[in-house]
Amino acid sequence: MAIRILAVGKKHESWVLDGIDRYEKRLAKPWQTKWQLLPHSAREGEAARTEGAERTPSTVGPDDVLVLLDERGKNLDSPQVYRTVRAA
């Protein structure tokens, strides 16, 4: 199974890139992972979030499972994420 991770924003700082590398290695056994950085909106606040939300679905294919991550969302551990993706 492959996972494509879309991240909206500017190029990440080195400590974030180190974390990405670490988790890619941890996920490599069950999943093939690919990161894609989508450009950040030039707008501010809610307008920027709206623009990002409108742009993201155009990168998702009809057979893809879309999982959105948000700091205000429900926390899932790795087994819960796996079950969620497998069930879709």
Backbone bond lengths (Angstrom), bond angles and torsions (degrees), N, CA, C in turn:
res aa  C-N    CA-C-N  psi(-1)  N-CA   C-N-CA  omega(-1)  CA-C   N-CA-C  phi
1 M - - - 1.443 - - 1.525 108.15 -
2 A 1.309 117.03 141.83 1.464 122.38 -179.72 1.521 109.98 -110.71
3 I 1.316 115.03 144.53 1.461 121.92 175.60 1.517 107.60 -123.14
4 R 1.320 115.86 127.44 1.464 121.37 173.94 1.514 106.45 -110.37
5 I 1.307 116.93 122.80 1.457 121.97 -177.25 1.519 108.27 -104.31
6 L 1.328 115.25 119.81 1.458 121.47 178.22 1.524 108.11 -100.68
7 A 1.311 116.40 129.17 1.457 121.21 178.11 1.517 107.76 -126.27
8 V 1.319 116.31 131.20 1.452 121.26 178.92 1.518 107.84 -97.15
9 G 1.300 116.42 129.75 1.456 119.55 176.33 1.504 112.86 147.44
10 K 1.331 113.87 -171.09 1.452 121.50 -179.52 1.520 109.64 -85.42
11 K 1.327 116.09 169.67 1.461 120.38 179.52 1.527 108.97 -56.07
12 H 1.308 115.09 133.82 1.457 121.28 -174.73 1.528 112.21 -73.57
13 E 1.319 114.66 153.56 1.461 120.70 174.62 1.524 109.35 -69.88
14 S 1.331 116.32 162.66 1.468 120.55 -174.15 1.526 112.47 -59.65
15 W 1.344 118.75 -36.50 1.468 119.84 -178.60 1.525 110.85 -67.47
16 V 1.336 117.38 -29.87 1.466 120.44 176.54 1.525 109.24 -72.64
17 L 1.317 116.76 -42.14 1.464 120.42 178.23 1.526 110.95 -61.43
18 D 1.330 117.28 -37.01 1.469 120.47 176.18 1.531 110.50 -61.91
19 G 1.323 116.83 -41.47 1.467 120.96 177.93 1.516 111.70 -65.14
20 I 1.322 116.80 -40.70 1.465 121.14 177.96 1.532 109.49 -60.91
21 D 1.337 117.01 -46.97 1.466 120.78 178.76 1.523 111.08 -58.99
22 R 1.328 116.63 -42.32 1.460 120.67 -179.22 1.529 111.31 -61.68
23 Y 1.335 116.58 -46.80 1.459 118.99 -178.15 1.516 112.54 -72.89
24 E 1.326 118.18 -30.70 1.468 119.25 174.16 1.525 110.51 -60.87
25 K 1.325 116.76 -41.06 1.467 120.36 178.60 1.525 110.64 -66.20
26 R 1.329 117.46 -39.44 1.463 120.96 -179.69 1.526 111.56 -68.71
27 L 1.319 116.66 -32.80 1.468 120.88 -178.82 1.529 112.91 -85.71
28 A 1.318 117.67 -11.42 1.468 121.84 -171.72 1.524 113.44 -59.11
29 K 1.313 118.25 -33.93 1.468 119.60 -178.17 1.523 111.73 -67.28
30 P 1.353 119.33 -54.69 1.464 116.10 -179.29 1.535 113.77 -81.51
31 W 1.350 117.40 -27.89 1.469 119.49 -173.47 1.514 112.03 -136.43
32 Q 1.306 113.95 150.07 1.461 121.04 169.87 1.532 105.59 -92.45
33 T 1.328 117.91 124.59 1.459 120.07 -176.01 1.521 111.61 -114.34
34 K 1.330 114.50 147.98 1.463 121.81 175.75 1.517 107.41 -142.33
35 W 1.328 116.85 130.07 1.466 122.39 178.08 1.518 109.04 -98.18
36 Q 1.329 115.63 140.23 1.461 121.39 175.93 1.523 107.63 -133.47
37 L 1.323 116.31 120.91 1.452 121.48 179.82 1.520 109.23 -93.49
38 L 1.331 116.22 118.63 1.458 121.68 176.84 1.521 108.77 -91.94
39 P 1.323 118.47 140.20 1.460 119.90 -177.38 1.527 112.45 -62.38
40 H 1.308 114.96 143.36 1.459 122.69 177.79 1.521 108.58 -74.13
41 S 1.299 116.80 146.39 1.452 122.15 178.15 1.523 110.46 -69.92
42 A 1.307 116.35 147.17 1.469 121.66 175.05 1.527 110.69 -79.24
43 R 1.322 116.56 -10.58 1.467 120.77 179.98 1.523 110.46 -79.68
44 E 1.309 116.53 175.19 1.466 122.19 -178.64 1.520 110.81 -117.41
45 G 1.318 116.70 154.26 1.459 123.76 170.16 1.515 114.39 56.44
46 E 1.327 114.92 -132.95 1.466 121.68 -175.83 1.520 112.38 -61.53
47 A 1.330 117.52 -35.79 1.469 120.67 179.03 1.531 110.73 -62.72
48 A 1.330 117.37 -38.04 1.465 121.42 177.99 1.521 110.71 -67.00
49 R 1.341 116.80 -42.43 1.473 120.09 179.24 1.526 110.88 -64.92
50 T 1.309 116.77 -40.45 1.467 120.90 179.29 1.523 110.44 -63.65
51 E 1.323 116.58 -44.45 1.466 120.09 179.68 1.526 110.91 -62.86
52 G 1.316 117.41 -42.66 1.463 120.86 177.73 1.510 112.17 -63.00
53 A 1.334 116.78 -41.26 1.465 121.23 179.47 1.521 111.23 -65.41
54 E 1.313 117.35 -34.80 1.464 120.85 179.61 1.530 111.19 -74.07
55 R 1.325 116.64 -31.61 1.467 120.94 -176.59 1.530 112.24 -81.13
56 T 1.311 118.33 -33.89 1.464 122.14 -174.21 1.527 113.56 -61.44
57 P 1.335 121.17 -46.58 1.472 118.99 -178.64 1.525 114.14 -58.65
58 S 1.331 118.89 -25.15 1.464 120.02 179.66 1.522 111.89 -67.91
59 T 1.339 117.92 -15.69 1.462 121.12 179.16 1.524 112.13 -95.94
60 V 1.331 117.39 -1.92 1.460 122.39 -176.61 1.521 109.52 -102.90
61 G 1.324 116.34 128.37 1.459 121.32 -179.05 1.516 112.15 -82.40
62 P 1.346 117.94 166.47 1.462 121.61 -176.75 1.529 113.95 -65.76
63 D 1.327 118.18 -23.60 1.464 121.03 179.57 1.527 113.05 -98.49
64 D 1.339 117.09 1.51 1.459 121.31 -179.32 1.522 110.62 -81.17
65 V 1.324 115.33 150.12 1.462 122.15 171.69 1.523 105.98 -100.42
66 L 1.310 116.95 125.60 1.458 121.64 -177.60 1.523 109.60 -101.04
67 V 1.329 116.12 121.67 1.459 122.71 176.26 1.522 106.04 -119.65
68 L 1.318 117.06 120.61 1.454 121.59 -179.93 1.518 109.69 -98.62
69 L 1.318 116.32 133.73 1.450 121.32 178.50 1.530 108.57 -108.27
70 D 1.311 115.17 133.22 1.460 121.41 -177.97 1.519 107.95 -147.00
71 E 1.308 116.68 135.68 1.462 119.79 -178.03 1.529 112.33 -62.17
72 R 1.313 117.62 -15.96 1.465 121.04 177.67 1.518 112.25 -95.75
73 G 1.330 117.00 -0.18 1.461 121.48 -177.09 1.516 113.36 -83.68
74 K 1.323 115.24 -175.37 1.460 122.33 -179.92 1.531 109.48 -79.34
75 N 1.326 117.05 134.15 1.464 121.90 178.13 1.528 109.91 -77.78
76 L 1.334 115.87 132.68 1.455 122.29 176.29 1.521 108.37 -124.03
77 D 1.330 116.56 140.66 1.463 118.77 172.82 1.533 107.93 -86.20
78 S 1.322 116.91 173.58 1.469 120.83 -175.36 1.525 113.54 -56.07
79 P 1.357 119.78 -45.73 1.464 118.67 178.25 1.532 113.22 -61.25
80 Q 1.329 117.15 -35.74 1.466 119.47 178.36 1.526 111.00 -67.24
81 V 1.331 117.35 -39.93 1.472 120.12 176.91 1.521 109.25 -62.30
82 Y 1.323 117.06 -46.01 1.469 121.65 179.70 1.530 110.86 -57.56
83 R 1.324 116.91 -48.01 1.477 120.13 -179.57 1.527 111.08 -63.89
84 T 1.320 116.77 -38.58 1.468 120.90 -179.94 1.522 111.06 -63.67
85 V 1.325 116.50 -46.34 1.465 121.11 -179.24 1.524 111.02 -67.72
86 R 1.330 117.47 -41.99 1.467 121.27 -179.78 1.523 111.85 -65.24
87 A 1.336 117.46 -33.88 1.455 121.56 -177.64 1.533 112.20 -74.11
88 A 1.308 116.95 -20.95 1.475 119.69 -175.18 1.507 112.54 -77.11
